[in-house]
Amino acid sequence: MQEYRGNHMAKEKVILAYSGGLDTSVILKWLVNKGFDVIAYVANVGQNEDFNAIEKKAYATGASNVYVLDLRKEFVTEYIFKAAKANVLYEGKYLLGTSIARPLIAKYHIEIAKKEGTLYVAHGATGKGNDQVRFEFGYYALMPEVKIISPWKDPEWLGQFEGRSDMIAYARQFDIPVKASTKKPYSEDENLLHISHEAGILEDAAMRCPSEVFSHTLSPQDAPDRETVVAIEFIDGIPVKVTNETDGIEKSDPLDMFLYLNTLGHDNAIGRVDMVENRYIGIKSRGVYETPGGSILWFAHRDLEGICMDKEVMHLRDMLMPKYAELIYNGYWFSPEFDFLSAAFNKSQELITGTAKVVLYKGNMIGAGVSSPYSLYNEALGSMEVSGGYQPVDCKGFININAIRLQAHHYWLKARAMDEKKE
């Protein structure tokens, strides 16, 4: 697509979310060959990549400009910590590692488009997965007039590329470097929070995940035969310091803290999950996840809440959490309902301040004590040895009053059963 400016013809700019892999490299060249001025956008959210090499490859493949943005610290402070406040888990297991990163990536995708003065953005997410929804919801929310190019939903693209072999042939035709021989028989997505493994050989849900798939965690068999005790300090639900009480190492910078928790989790076999989940579009898929640092953080945060969060607030938060997790999973980070729930969770974290200690040992996390200046725990009141000012006789009236409706309900059930017998 081209546009005319005066007597000069100018190509339409498109910002492509670029990873340097086969798919996005072929998409880059395909867009160039269709007449676009392609600007590559590479988001560093903690994946283990050579970003200099990715930038060079993008230019070599035809990009007119390349943005490589280090988003790791913002990912930790504004996305991971925000999700940790709610202890989010999707379908009881998944810590939403991929899902939480997508709105951040989409945010800067649109910022670059605005800076470059274009409405066109492109991505390489497939038409069967969740990422297409997460990215595109973000684009529409942040720039409603956006024009999205999604090749894996484009009939022309689908007619040209039926499978990986077609893409490899196209790459070779245009001298795009391909490492086809080293491709793993499953797909992966990696960032600071986790790495996911899915598709390929993992599509057989009855097959145990091969040990060689795991890369961010040791197996419990290989983990050290000794405990590691880590203390995490929080202020209003936000972690502010991590201390390894085994060797004295301390971290207080948010990014450094999370990187260190990932190291501790890796070394102690923490954070493996293998599950069949429900995608937004209705397809069930198997995901194998490794979330070492996130698992430790979630565990410690929940433990601290036990001592300083009000009972009814906790129970309401726990009722709302699955909806919050579903919104994140389905790509509604920028929705009004997400903002509404975020405000509630932020309110719930007032006075969630203190320290939670966790023992890490061969895949296990064990609570090792919690303390808070705002503790609601009264040792004397909860003791089975002393009264602590509690008057057990007060329970008699409390129980009698709350039993009234139970007595009435079962009285009428019994009365109806007797009437039915008479008939």
Backbone hydrogen bonds in HBPLUS format (Angstrom, degrees):
<---DONOR---> <-ACCEPTOR-->    atom                        ^
c    i                          cat <-CA-CA->   ^        H-A-AA   ^      H-
h    n   atom  resd res      DA  || num        DHA   H-A  angle D-A-AA Bond
n    s   type  num  typ     dist DA aas  dist angle  dist       angle   num
A0003-GLU N   A0010-ALA O   3.14 MM   7  5.69 175.1  2.15 174.7 173.5     1
A0010-ALA N   A0003-GLU O   3.00 MM   7  5.69 163.0  2.03 166.4 171.9     2
A0005-ARG N   A0008-HIS O   2.89 MM   3  5.41 169.9  1.90 177.8 175.2     3
A0008-HIS N   A0005-ARG O   3.00 MM   3  5.41 157.0  2.05 133.3 133.5     4
A0037-ASP N   A0012-GLU O   2.95 MM  25  5.78 170.9  1.96 137.5 140.6     5
A0014-VAL N   A0037-ASP O   3.00 MM  23  6.22 148.4  2.10 153.1 151.5     6
A0039-ILE N   A0014-VAL O   2.93 MM  25  6.14 170.6  1.94 163.7 164.7     7
A0015-ILE N   A0120-TYR O   3.08 MM 105  6.40 164.2  2.11 135.2 136.5     8
A0122-ALA N   A0015-ILE O   2.81 MM 107  6.06 150.7  1.90 153.8 150.2     9
A0016-LEU N   A0039-ILE O   2.86 MM  23  6.10 160.2  1.90 154.0 160.8    10
A0041-TYR N   A0016-LEU O   2.80 MM  25  5.84 151.9  1.88 167.2 160.0    11
A0017-ALA N   A0122-ALA O   2.98 MM 105  6.34 164.6  2.00 157.6 158.2    12
A0018-TYR N   A0041-TYR O   2.81 MM  23  5.50 171.6  1.82 145.7 148.7    13
A0025-SER N   A0021-GLY O   3.03 MM   4  5.96 146.6  2.14 147.6 157.6    14
A0026-VAL N   A0022-LEU O   2.93 MM   4  6.08 160.8  1.96 155.9 160.3    15
A0027-ILE N   A0023-ASP O   2.91 MM   4  6.17 158.2  1.96 149.5 156.6    16
A0028-LEU N   A0024-THR O   2.90 MM   4  5.96 153.2  1.98 136.0 142.9    17
A0029-LYS N   A0025-SER O   3.16 MM   4  6.45 167.6  2.18 148.7 150.3    18
A0030-TRP N   A0026-VAL O   2.83 MM   4  5.96 158.3  1.88 151.5 158.6    19
A0031-LEU N   A0027-ILE O   2.88 MM   4  6.05 156.9  1.93 152.4 157.1    20
A0032-VAL N   A0028-LEU O   3.01 MM   4  6.30 157.3  2.06 149.0 155.6    21
A0033-ASN N   A0029-LYS O   2.84 MM   4  6.07 159.5  1.89 150.3 155.9    22
A0034-LYS N   A0030-TRP O   3.05 MM   4  6.26 122.0  2.40 131.9 146.5    23
A0034-LYS N   A0031-LEU O   3.10 MM   3  4.96 136.8  2.29  92.4 105.0    24
A0036-PHE N   A0031-LEU O   3.10 MM   5  5.64 165.0  2.12 151.3 147.7    25
A0035-GLY N   A0032-VAL O   2.96 MM   3  5.25 160.2  2.00 109.7 115.3    26
A0064-SER N   A0038-VAL O   2.88 MM  26  6.02 157.9  1.93 160.5 167.9    27
A0040-ALA N   A0065-ASN O   2.94 MM  25  6.35 146.9  2.06 164.6 157.9    28
A0067-TYR N   A0040-ALA O   2.82 MM  27  6.22 162.6  1.85 156.5 161.0    29
A0042-VAL N   A0067-TYR O   2.70 MM  25  5.98 171.4  1.71 171.9 174.9    30
A0069-LEU N   A0042-VAL O   2.93 MM  27  6.32 160.3  1.97 172.0 177.4    31
A0044-ASN N   A0069-LEU O   2.79 MM  25  5.84 168.9  1.81 168.8 167.7    32
A0071-LEU N   A0044-ASN O   2.91 MM  27  5.62 150.8  1.99 141.7 151.4    33
A0192-LEU N   A0045-VAL O   2.85 MM 147  6.19 151.6  1.93 155.4 145.9    34
A0049-GLU N   A0047-GLN O   3.01 MM   2  5.79 118.4  2.41 112.1  95.5    35
A0054-ILE N   A0050-ASP O   3.04 MM   4  6.39 153.1  2.11 148.5 156.9    36
A0055-GLU N   A0051-PHE O   2.96 MM   4  6.09 158.9  2.01 143.0 148.3    37
A0056-LYS N   A0052-ASN O   3.03 MM   4  6.29 162.2  2.06 148.9 153.3    38
A0057-LYS N   A0053-ALA O   2.93 MM   4  6.12 154.6  2.00 146.3 153.5    39
A0058-ALA N   A0054-ILE O   2.96 MM   4  6.19 152.8  2.03 148.3 155.3    40
A0059-TYR N   A0055-GLU O   3.14 MM   4  6.48 162.2  2.17 152.2 155.8    41
A0060-ALA N   A0056-LYS O   2.93 MM   4  6.14 160.9  1.97 147.3 153.3    42
A0061-THR N   A0057-LYS O   2.88 MM   4  6.01 135.5  2.08 142.6 154.0    43
A0063-ALA N   A0058-ALA O   2.98 MM   5  5.53 165.2  2.00 149.5 145.1    44
A0062-GLY N   A0059-TYR O   3.10 MM   3  5.29 150.9  2.19 102.6 111.5    45
A0075-PHE N   A0071-LEU O   2.90 MM   4  5.99 151.7  1.98 152.0 161.3    46
A0076-VAL N   A0072-ARG O   3.03 MM   4  6.34 150.0  2.12 147.6 154.3    47
A0077-THR N   A0073-LYS O   2.96 MM   4  6.24 174.1  1.96 162.0 160.7    48
A0078-GLU N   A0074-GLU O   2.89 MM   4  5.48 162.0  1.92 144.2 150.2    49
A0080-ILE N   A0075-PHE O   2.86 MM   5  6.22 165.9  1.88 162.7 167.6    50
A0081-PHE N   A0076-VAL O   2.95 MM   5  6.05 160.1  1.99 162.8 166.7    51
A0083-ALA N   A0079-TYR O   3.04 MM   4  6.22 155.4  2.10 145.6 151.1    52
A0084-ALA N   A0080-ILE O   2.90 MM   4  6.16 152.2  1.98 149.4 158.2    53
A0085-LYS N   A0081-PHE O   3.11 MM   4  6.33 140.3  2.28 142.0 150.1    54
A0086-ALA N   A0083-ALA O   3.11 MM   3  5.55 139.4  2.28 106.9 117.0    55
A0088-VAL N   A0083-ALA O   3.39 MM   5  5.84 175.1  2.39 146.6 147.5    56
A0087-ASN N   A0084-ALA O   2.98 MM   3  4.70 152.8  2.06  98.2 107.0    57
A0090-TYR N   A0094-TYR O   2.77 MM   4  4.92 166.2  1.78 143.7 146.9    58
A0093-LYS N   A0090-TYR O   3.24 MM   3  5.92 168.7  2.25 123.1 122.9    59
A0094-TYR N   A0090-TYR O   3.14 MM   4  4.92 151.0  2.23 149.1 140.4    60
A0100-ILE N   A0096-LEU O   2.93 MM   4  5.89 164.6  1.95 158.3 159.6    61
A0101-ALA N   A0098-THR O   3.14 MM   3  5.50 132.0  2.38 105.8 118.0    62
A0105-ILE N   A0101-ALA O   3.15 MM   4  6.44 161.0  2.18 155.3 161.0    63
A0106-ALA N   A0102-ARG O   2.87 MM   4  6.09 163.2  1.90 157.1 162.0    64
A0107-LYS N   A0103-PRO O   2.90 MM   4  5.98 150.6  1.98 140.5 148.4    65
A0108-TYR N   A0104-LEU O   3.32 MM   4  6.67 160.8  2.36 152.7 154.2    66
A0109-HIS N   A0105-ILE O   3.05 MM   4  6.20 143.4  2.18 143.5 154.6    67
A0110-ILE N   A0106-ALA O   3.08 MM   4  6.33 159.6  2.13 154.3 156.8    68
A0111-GLU N   A0107-LYS O   3.08 MM   4  6.36 151.1  2.17 139.2 148.0    69
A0112-ILE N   A0108-TYR O   2.99 MM   4  6.09 157.2  2.04 144.0 148.1    70
A0113-ALA N   A0109-HIS O   3.10 MM   4  6.39 155.4  2.17 141.3 148.4    71
A0114-LYS N   A0110-ILE O   2.91 MM   4  6.19 160.2  1.95 154.2 158.5    72
A0115-LYS N   A0111-GLU O   2.97 MM   4  6.18 156.2  2.03 142.8 149.8    73
A0116-GLU N   A0112-ILE O   2.85 MM   4  6.04 151.5  1.93 151.3 158.8    74
A0117-GLY N   A0113-ALA O   2.94 MM   4  6.02 109.7  2.45 134.8 151.5    75
A0118-THR N   A0113-ALA O   3.01 MM   5  5.32 173.3  2.02 149.3 151.3    76
A0117-GLY N   A0114-LYS O   3.17 MM   3  5.00 150.5  2.26  95.4 104.3    77
A0147-LYS N   A0119-LEU O   2.70 MM  28  5.47 170.7  1.71 148.0 144.8    78
A0121-VAL N   A0147-LYS O   3.02 MM  26  6.41 154.2  2.09 159.3 164.2    79
A0149-ILE N   A0121-VAL O   2.82 MM  28  6.15 160.2  1.86 158.4 164.4    80
A0123-HIS N   A0149-ILE O   3.33 MM  26  6.88 146.5  2.45 163.5 170.6    81
A0133-VAL N   A0130-ASN O   3.03 MM   3  5.52 126.5  2.32 110.5 123.0    82
A0134-ARG N   A0130-ASN O   3.11 MM   4  6.42 163.2  2.14 152.8 157.8    83
A0135-PHE N   A0131-ASP O   2.88 MM   4  5.95 177.2  1.88 160.0 160.5    84
A0136-GLU N   A0132-GLN O   3.11 MM   4  6.03 162.9  2.14 137.8 143.0    85
A0137-PHE N   A0133-VAL O   2.85 MM   4  5.83 161.1  1.89 153.1 158.0    86
A0138-GLY N   A0134-ARG O   3.22 MM   4  6.27 155.7  2.29 137.6 144.3    87
A0139-TYR N   A0135-PHE O   2.89 MM   4  6.25 154.1  1.96 151.0 159.0    88
A0140-TYR N   A0136-GLU O   2.99 MM   4  6.15 172.8  2.00 151.6 153.0    89
A0141-ALA N   A0137-PHE O   2.97 MM   4  6.08 154.5  2.04 145.8 153.2    90
A0142-LEU N   A0138-GLY O   3.04 MM   4  6.12 159.6  2.08 150.3 154.9    91
A0143-MET N   A0139-TYR O   2.79 MM   4  5.78 141.5  1.94 151.8 161.7    92
A0146-VAL N   A0143-MET O   2.85 MM   3  5.48 157.7  1.90 134.5 135.3    93
A0153-LYS N   A0150-SER O   2.86 MM   3  5.70 159.3  1.90 133.3 136.6    94
A0154-ASP N   A0151-PRO O   2.89 MM   3  4.76 165.9  1.91 110.5 113.3    95
A0158-LEU N   A0154-ASP O   2.92 MM   4  6.14 172.2  1.93 164.3 166.6    96
A0159-GLY N   A0155-PRO O   2.89 MM   4  5.94 143.6  2.02 141.8 150.9    97
A0160-GLN N   A0156-GLU O   3.14 MM   4  6.36 135.5  2.35 138.5 149.8    98
A0160-GLN N   A0157-TRP O   2.96 MM   3  5.13 130.1  2.21 100.2 114.2    99
A0161-PHE N   A0157-TRP O   2.80 MM   4  5.99 153.5  1.87 160.6 168.9   100
A0166-ASP N   A0163-GLY O   3.22 MM   3  5.64 128.6  2.50 106.1 117.3   101
A0167-MET N   A0164-ARG O   3.08 MM   3  5.09 116.9  2.50  94.8 110.3   102
A0168-ILE N   A0164-ARG O   2.92 MM   4  6.22 155.7  1.98 155.1 161.9   103
A0169-ALA N   A0165-SER O   3.01 MM   4  6.19 157.5  2.06 144.3 150.2   104
A0170-TYR N   A0166-ASP O   3.02 MM   4  6.23 153.9  2.09 142.0 148.9   105
A0171-ALA N   A0167-MET O   2.89 MM   4  6.11 157.7  1.94 147.0 153.2   106
A0172-ARG N   A0168-ILE O   2.94 MM   4  6.19 158.3  1.99 149.0 154.6   107
A0173-GLN N   A0169-ALA O   2.95 MM   4  6.13 148.6  2.05 142.2 151.3   108
A0174-PHE N   A0170-TYR O   3.17 MM   4  6.46 143.2  2.31 144.8 153.0   109
A0176-ILE N   A0171-ALA O   2.75 MM   5  4.75 174.7  1.76 146.6 145.7   110
A0175-ASP N   A0172-ARG O   3.28 MM   3  4.89 169.5  2.29 101.2 101.9   111
A0182-THR N   A0179-LYS O   3.17 MM   3  5.69 147.6  2.28 111.0 119.4   112
A0183-LYS N   A0180-ALA O   3.27 MM   3  5.39 165.7  2.30 106.6 110.9   113
A0201-ILE N   A0185-PRO O   2.87 MM  16  5.99 160.0  1.91 176.0 176.5   114
A0187-SER N   A0198-GLU O   2.71 MM  11  5.37 163.2  1.74 174.0 171.1   115
A0198-GLU N   A0187-SER O   2.95 MM  11  5.37 157.4  2.00 148.3 154.1   116
A0189-ASP N   A0196-SER O   3.20 MM   7  5.20 144.6  2.33 126.2 133.7   117
A0196-SER N   A0189-ASP O   2.82 MM   7  5.20 156.2  1.87 145.4 153.3   118
A0191-ASN N   A0194-HIS O   2.89 MM   3  5.57 160.8  1.93 174.7 173.0   119
A0195-ILE N   A0290-GLU O   3.09 MM  95  5.45 138.8  2.26 138.8 150.9   120
A0290-GLU N   A0195-ILE O   3.02 MM  95  5.45 148.8  2.12 152.9 161.8   121
A0197-HIS N   A0288-VAL O   2.76 MM  91  5.03 142.2  1.90 147.8 159.0   122
A0288-VAL N   A0197-HIS O   2.94 MM  91  5.03 161.9  1.97 154.6 158.7   123
A0202-LEU N   A0199-ALA O   3.07 MM   3  5.30 150.1  2.16 134.4 128.9   124
A0203-GLU N   A0200-GLY O   3.17 MM   3  5.79 168.9  2.18 120.2 122.4   125
A0207-MET N   A0204-ASP O   3.07 MM   3  5.60 162.3  2.10 115.6 121.2   126
A0213-VAL N   A0210-PRO O   3.11 MM   3  5.74 163.4  2.13 118.1 123.3   127
A0218-LEU N   A0266-HIS O   3.01 MM  48  5.74 168.2  2.02 143.3 142.4   128
A0222-ASP N   A0219-SER O   2.91 MM   3  5.29 134.0  2.12 109.3 121.8   129
A0223-ALA N   A0219-SER O   3.07 MM   4  6.29 126.5  2.37 149.4 164.5   130
A0223-ALA N   A0220-PRO O   3.35 MM   3  5.11 143.5  2.49  92.8 102.8   131
A0228-THR N   A0360-LEU O   3.03 MM 132  5.11 153.2  2.11 143.5 151.2   132
A0360-LEU N   A0228-THR O   2.76 MM 132  5.11 164.5  1.79 153.9 159.4   133
A0245-GLU N   A0229-VAL O   2.75 MM  16  5.39 137.4  1.93 152.1 165.1   134
A0230-VAL N   A0358-VAL O   2.92 MM 128  5.37 167.6  1.94 156.5 157.2   135
A0358-VAL N   A0230-VAL O   2.80 MM 128  5.37 161.0  1.84 156.0 162.2   136
A0231-ALA N   A0243-THR O   2.79 MM  12  5.10 165.5  1.81 153.5 158.1   137
A0243-THR N   A0231-ALA O   2.84 MM  12  5.10 159.9  1.88 152.5 158.5   138
A0232-ILE N   A0356-ALA O   2.91 MM 124  5.46 167.3  1.93 151.6 154.1   139
A0356-ALA N   A0232-ILE O   3.02 MM 124  5.46 161.4  2.06 147.8 150.6   140
A0233-GLU N   A0241-LYS O   2.86 MM   8  5.12 165.4  1.88 151.6 156.7   141
A0240-VAL N   A0233-GLU O   2.76 MM   7  5.68 164.9  1.79 151.9 154.9   142
A0234-PHE N   A0354-GLY O   2.79 MM 120  5.41 163.0  1.82 162.7 168.6   143
A0354-GLY N   A0234-PHE O   3.04 MM 120  5.41 154.1  2.10 133.8 139.0   144
A0235-ILE N   A0238-ILE O   2.89 MM   3  5.28 154.2  1.96 142.8 147.8   145
A0238-ILE N   A0235-ILE O   3.05 MM   3  5.28 166.7  2.07 113.9 117.7   146
A0237-GLY N   A0352-ILE O   2.85 MM 115  5.06 156.9  1.91 144.7 137.8   147
A0242-VAL N   A0251-LYS O   2.83 MM   9  5.19 161.8  1.86 156.6 162.2   148
A0251-LYS N   A0242-VAL O   2.85 MM   9  5.19 151.0  1.94 151.1 158.8   149
A0244-ASN N   A0249-ILE O   2.77 MM   5  5.17 168.6  1.79 160.3 164.3   150
A0248-GLY N   A0244-ASN O   2.62 MM   4  5.23 139.4  1.77 157.5 168.1   151
A0257-MET N   A0253-ASP O   2.73 MM   4  5.85 162.2  1.76 167.4 173.5   152
A0258-PHE N   A0254-PRO O   3.09 MM   4  6.30 162.9  2.12 146.8 150.4   153
A0259-LEU N   A0255-LEU O   2.94 MM   4  6.15 163.9  1.97 154.4 159.2   154
A0260-TYR N   A0256-ASP O   2.90 MM   4  6.03 155.1  1.96 146.9 153.9   155
A0261-LEU N   A0257-MET O   2.88 MM   4  6.19 155.0  1.95 149.7 156.8   156
A0262-ASN N   A0258-PHE O   2.94 MM   4  6.19 150.4  2.02 145.0 153.1   157
A0263-THR N   A0259-LEU O   3.04 MM   4  6.40 146.9  2.16 140.7 149.5   158
A0263-THR N   A0260-TYR O   3.06 MM   3  4.96 115.1  2.50  91.6 107.3   159
A0264-LEU N   A0260-TYR O   2.91 MM   4  6.28 162.7  1.94 155.4 159.3   160
A0265-GLY N   A0261-LEU O   2.83 MM   4  5.97 158.7  1.87 147.7 154.1   161
A0266-HIS N   A0262-ASN O   2.84 MM   4  5.97 158.7  1.88 146.2 152.1   162
A0267-ASP N   A0263-THR O   2.97 MM   4  6.16 170.8  1.98 153.9 156.0   163
A0268-ASN N   A0264-LEU O   3.10 MM   4  6.17 137.7  2.29 140.1 150.4   164
A0270-ILE N   A0265-GLY O   2.88 MM   5  4.72 174.5  1.88 145.4 145.4   165
A0269-ALA N   A0266-HIS O   3.32 MM   3  5.38 170.3  2.33 109.8 110.0   166
A0363-GLY N   A0268-ASN O   2.75 MM  95  5.88 153.0  1.82 160.0 154.5   167
A0291-THR N   A0271-GLY O   2.85 MM  20  4.64 160.1  1.89 126.7 132.9   168
A0273-VAL N   A0289-TYR O   2.85 MM  16  5.04 154.6  1.91 149.6 150.6   169
A0289-TYR N   A0273-VAL O   2.69 MM  16  5.04 163.1  1.72 154.4 160.2   170
A0275-MET N   A0287-GLY O   3.01 MM  12  5.56 169.6  2.02 157.3 160.1   171
A0287-GLY N   A0275-MET O   2.81 MM  12  5.56 162.9  1.84 165.1 171.0   172
A0277-GLU N   A0285-SER O   2.76 MM   8  5.53 156.2  1.81 169.8 163.7   173
A0285-SER N   A0277-GLU O   2.97 MM   8  5.53 156.9  2.02 148.3 155.8   174
A0279-ARG N   A0283-ILE O   2.87 MM   4  5.37 164.1  1.90 158.5 158.7   175
A0282-GLY N   A0279-ARG O   3.04 MM   3  5.39 161.3  2.07 111.5 116.9   176
A0295-SER N   A0291-THR O   3.09 MM   4  5.88 151.6  2.18 138.9 145.8   177
A0296-ILE N   A0292-PRO O   3.43 MM   4  6.73 156.3  2.49 144.7 150.0   178
A0297-LEU N   A0293-GLY O   3.00 MM   4  6.26 164.7  2.02 154.0 158.4   179
A0298-TRP N   A0294-GLY O   2.90 MM   4  6.04 170.0  1.91 156.2 158.3   180
A0299-PHE N   A0295-SER O   3.10 MM   4  6.15 161.6  2.13 142.7 148.0   181
A0300-ALA N   A0296-ILE O   2.98 MM   4  6.18 167.8  2.00 155.6 158.3   182
A0301-HIS N   A0297-LEU O   2.96 MM   4  6.06 164.9  1.99 152.9 157.6   183
A0302-ARG N   A0298-TRP O   3.01 MM   4  6.16 163.1  2.04 149.3 153.7   184
A0303-ASP N   A0299-PHE O   3.03 MM   4  6.25 156.6  2.09 146.8 153.5   185
A0304-LEU N   A0300-ALA O   2.99 MM   4  6.27 159.7  2.03 152.9 157.5   186
A0305-GLU N   A0301-HIS O   3.07 MM   4  6.34 156.5  2.12 148.5 154.9   187
A0306-GLY N   A0302-ARG O   3.29 MM   4  6.59 138.9  2.47 141.2 150.8   188
A0306-GLY N   A0303-ASP O   3.11 MM   3  5.30 131.8  2.35  98.7 111.3   189
A0307-ILE N   A0304-LEU O   3.04 MM   3  5.70 150.1  2.13 116.2 123.4   190
A0309-MET N   A0305-GLU O   2.87 MM   4  4.99 134.2  2.08 152.6 144.7   191
A0376-LEU N   A0307-ILE O   2.79 MM  69  5.87 171.2  1.80 161.5 164.2   192
A0314-MET N   A0310-ASP O   2.89 MM   4  6.07 161.3  1.92 155.7 161.4   193
A0315-HIS N   A0311-LYS O   2.95 MM   4  6.25 159.8  2.00 152.3 157.7   194
A0316-LEU N   A0312-GLU O   2.97 MM   4  6.12 155.7  2.03 145.2 151.6   195
A0317-ARG N   A0313-VAL O   2.84 MM   4  6.01 163.8  1.86 151.7 156.9   196
A0318-ASP N   A0314-MET O   2.87 MM   4  6.08 157.3  1.92 149.0 155.2   197
A0319-MET N   A0315-HIS O   3.08 MM   4  6.26 136.8  2.28 133.8 144.6   198
A0319-MET N   A0316-LEU O   3.08 MM   3  5.04 125.8  2.38  94.3 108.8   199
A0320-LEU N   A0316-LEU O   3.00 MM   4  6.30 148.0  2.11 149.1 157.9   200
A0321-MET N   A0317-ARG O   2.82 MM   4  5.93 140.1  1.98 150.3 161.6   201
A0323-LYS N   A0320-LEU O   3.07 MM   3  5.52 124.6  2.39 111.3 124.8   202
A0324-TYR N   A0320-LEU O   3.11 MM   4  6.42 156.3  2.17 152.8 160.2   203
A0324-TYR N   A0321-MET O   3.01 MM   3  4.96 112.3  2.49  97.2 113.8   204
A0325-ALA N   A0321-MET O   2.84 MM   4  6.11 161.4  1.87 162.5 167.5   205
A0326-GLU N   A0322-PRO O   2.93 MM   4  6.08 151.3  2.02 138.5 146.6   206
A0327-LEU N   A0323-LYS O   2.91 MM   4  6.18 151.9  1.99 146.9 154.2   207
A0328-ILE N   A0324-TYR O   3.06 MM   4  6.38 158.2  2.11 149.4 154.6   208
A0329-TYR N   A0325-ALA O   2.87 MM   4  6.07 166.2  1.88 152.1 156.4   209
A0330-ASN N   A0326-GLU O   2.86 MM   4  5.94 157.7  1.91 148.0 153.9   210
A0332-TYR N   A0327-LEU O   2.78 MM   5  4.96 163.7  1.80 157.5 153.9   211
A0331-GLY N   A0328-ILE O   3.23 MM   3  5.27 160.0  2.27 102.5 108.5   212
A0335-SER N   A0332-TYR O   3.13 MM   3  5.16 158.9  2.18 115.3 114.0   213
A0339-ASP N   A0335-SER O   3.17 MM   4  6.54 156.4  2.23 148.4 154.2   214
A0340-PHE N   A0336-PRO O   2.95 MM   4  6.18 154.8  2.01 145.7 152.9   215
A0341-LEU N   A0337-GLU O   3.03 MM   4  6.23 164.6  2.05 145.0 148.1   216
A0342-SER N   A0338-PHE O   2.85 MM   4  5.99 154.6  1.92 147.6 155.7   217
A0343-ALA N   A0339-ASP O   3.01 MM   4  6.23 154.0  2.08 147.1 152.5   218
A0344-ALA N   A0340-PHE O   3.27 MM   4  6.63 150.5  2.36 140.9 148.6   219
A0345-PHE N   A0341-LEU O   2.89 MM   4  6.22 159.4  1.93 154.9 160.2   220
A0346-ASN N   A0342-SER O   2.83 MM   4  6.04 155.9  1.89 150.1 157.1   221
A0347-LYS N   A0343-ALA O   3.05 MM   4  6.24 154.6  2.12 141.7 148.2   222
A0348-SER N   A0344-ALA O   2.99 MM   4  6.28 147.1  2.10 142.3 151.8   223
A0349-GLN N   A0346-ASN O   3.14 MM   3  5.30 144.9  2.27 100.2 110.3   224
A0350-GLU N   A0347-LYS O   3.29 MM   3  5.75 171.5  2.30 114.2 116.7   225
A0352-ILE N   A0349-GLN O   3.01 MM   3  5.17 162.1  2.05 127.8 125.4   226
A0355-THR N   A0371-SER O   2.84 MM  16  5.41 154.6  1.91 152.5 161.1   227
A0371-SER N   A0355-THR O   2.98 MM  16  5.41 150.7  2.07 150.6 158.6   228
A0357-LYS N   A0369-GLY O   2.93 MM  12  5.43 162.7  1.96 166.8 171.7   229
A0368-ALA N   A0357-LYS O   2.79 MM  11  4.93 159.3  1.83 142.6 136.3   230
A0359-VAL N   A0366-ILE O   2.76 MM   7  4.95 172.6  1.77 151.0 153.5   231
A0366-ILE N   A0359-VAL O   2.94 MM   7  4.95 155.9  2.00 140.8 148.2   232
A0361-TYR N   A0364-ASN O   3.05 MM   3  5.15 159.7  2.10 140.6 144.5   233
A0364-ASN N   A0361-TYR O   2.92 MM   3  5.15 156.6  1.98 113.4 121.0   234
A0375-SER N   A0372-SER O   3.32 MM   3  5.01 144.5  2.45 111.4 106.3   235
A0382-GLY N   A0378-ASN O   2.91 MM   4  6.12 153.3  1.98 158.4 165.9   236
A0383-SER N   A0380-ALA O   3.33 MM   3  5.12 149.6  2.43  93.7 102.4   237
A0390-TYR N   A0387-SER O   3.07 MM   3  5.31 163.6  2.10 113.1 116.5   238
A0394-ASP N   A0391-GLN O   2.96 MM   3  5.72 155.4  2.02 124.1 130.6   239
A0395-CYS N   A0392-PRO O   3.02 MM   3  5.63 155.6  2.08 116.0 122.8   240
A0396-LYS N   A0393-VAL O   3.17 MM   3  5.70 155.9  2.23 112.6 118.7   241
A0399-ILE N   A0395-CYS O   2.83 MM   4  5.88 164.9  1.85 152.8 155.6   242
A0400-ASN N   A0396-LYS O   3.01 MM   4  6.19 163.8  2.04 147.7 152.8   243
A0401-ILE N   A0397-GLY O   2.98 MM   4  6.10 166.4  2.00 153.7 156.3   244
A0402-ASN N   A0398-PHE O   3.17 MM   4  6.32 165.5  2.19 145.9 150.0   245
A0403-ALA N   A0399-ILE O   2.93 MM   4  5.97 123.8  2.26 143.9 158.0   246
A0403-ALA N   A0400-ASN O   3.31 MM   3  5.18 141.6  2.47  92.8 103.6   247
A0404-ILE N   A0401-ILE O   3.33 MM   3  5.61 160.2  2.37 106.4 112.1   248
A0406-LEU N   A0403-ALA O   3.11 MM   3  5.15 119.5  2.50  97.9 113.4   249
A0407-GLN N   A0403-ALA O   2.92 MM   4  6.15 158.6  1.96 160.5 166.1   250
A0408-ALA N   A0404-ILE O   3.04 MM   4  6.31 161.8  2.08 151.6 156.5   251
A0409-HIS N   A0405-ARG O   2.96 MM   4  6.03 162.9  1.99 142.9 147.7   252
A0410-HIS N   A0406-LEU O   3.10 MM   4  6.24 171.5  2.11 149.6 151.7   253
A0411-TYR N   A0407-GLN O   2.90 MM   4  5.96 141.6  2.05 143.1 154.3   254
A0412-TRP N   A0408-ALA O   3.14 MM   4  6.39 162.0  2.17 152.0 154.4   255
A0413-LEU N   A0409-HIS O   3.07 MM   4  6.37 148.6  2.17 142.8 152.3   256
A0414-LYS N   A0410-HIS O   3.02 MM   4  6.05 160.8  2.06 140.3 145.0   257
A0415-ALA N   A0411-TYR O   2.90 MM   4  6.14 154.0  1.96 144.6 152.6   258
A0416-ARG N   A0412-TRP O   2.94 MM   4  6.02 160.8  1.98 144.9 149.1   259
A0417-ALA N   A0413-LEU O   3.07 MM   4  6.27 157.4  2.12 144.6 150.9   260
A0418-MET N   A0414-LYS O   3.06 MM   4  6.32 152.1  2.14 146.8 153.8   261
A0419-ASP N   A0415-ALA O   3.04 MM   4  6.34 154.1  2.11 146.9 153.8   262
A0420-GLU N   A0416-ARG O   2.94 MM   4  6.22 156.9  1.99 152.1 158.1   263
A0421-LYS N   A0417-ALA O   3.13 MM   4  6.39 143.7  2.27 139.8 149.0   264
A0422-LYS N   A0418-MET O   3.15 MM   4  6.47 150.8  2.24 145.6 152.6   265
A0423-GLU N   A0419-ASP O   3.18 MM   4  6.50 146.8  2.29 145.7 154.1   266
